[in-house]
Amino acid sequence: MADDLKELHDVEFEMLLQLRRICKKYNLTYYLSGGTFLGAVRHNGFIPWDDDMDIALPREDYQKFLEVVNDELPEEMEFKSYSLDSDYHHPVARLMNHTVCVKNNSFRETRLEPAWIDIFPLDGMPDEKLACNIHKILLLWRKVMIGWANYKDLQDLKPNRPWYEKVLMFIGTTFKPGRFMRLTKQYEKLEKVLMKYPASKSKVYMNFNGIYRFNSIMNKDYYYGNGALYTFKGEQFTAPANYDAYLTKIYGDYMKLPPVDKRNTHSTEIVRM
């Protein structure tokens, strides 16, 4: 498994280099995000037990990236998002490499998926507190609708989920409200809500589709600034300038390694294509 994880890291890093090249060519802003940023600061590379990568772009740059990315990638790579492909049902866009597949054990039956890195848009939020809370409720409702519309995947998820997800899964799989919904339409409705407050005019960035959801809401000037360069596997990549504030907000004492039994080690298995 250790050799598989190392090979997966190498494949993901090659995709990151391609992303950096494309963003530089088209003058697009990107940031290392989440655990990838933590890895850069704490390990100068991957968190040793982590098996994925997270990259975020401000919404306007993200939309431009969608337009150009697949024309720029080498043959073995492909970019997938629900905005570009109605058959792609994952809420997070992915840059994929088809030469290596990963066994995804999140479902009742293991799925083979191309190696990937996750690509997120950073969206804005309203300044006024009431409007902000209403916006959050609308976003969560749209997320529920997407889950129900995608009820076939919902049925296939392993049952060890948080209680609120179990409730939504029960409703979605028992009453099947998603039978009357088109998944692509639900994604379009989510995008419309997310883009209501342009990131370029907002005081904050939010990565709604990431696992930190509303905890990812951060003041652009204080946390991100103009970005800064950080070393990741011997190369320089852009990430939020105020690394200490960003990582503390998400992880607390981020320089302290978690106990071995708390490290989110996945049983990573790869299949070479």
Order of alpha helices (4+ residues) and beta strands (2+ residues): alpha-beta-alpha-beta-alpha-beta-beta-beta-alpha-alpha-alpha-alpha-beta-beta-beta-beta-alpha-beta
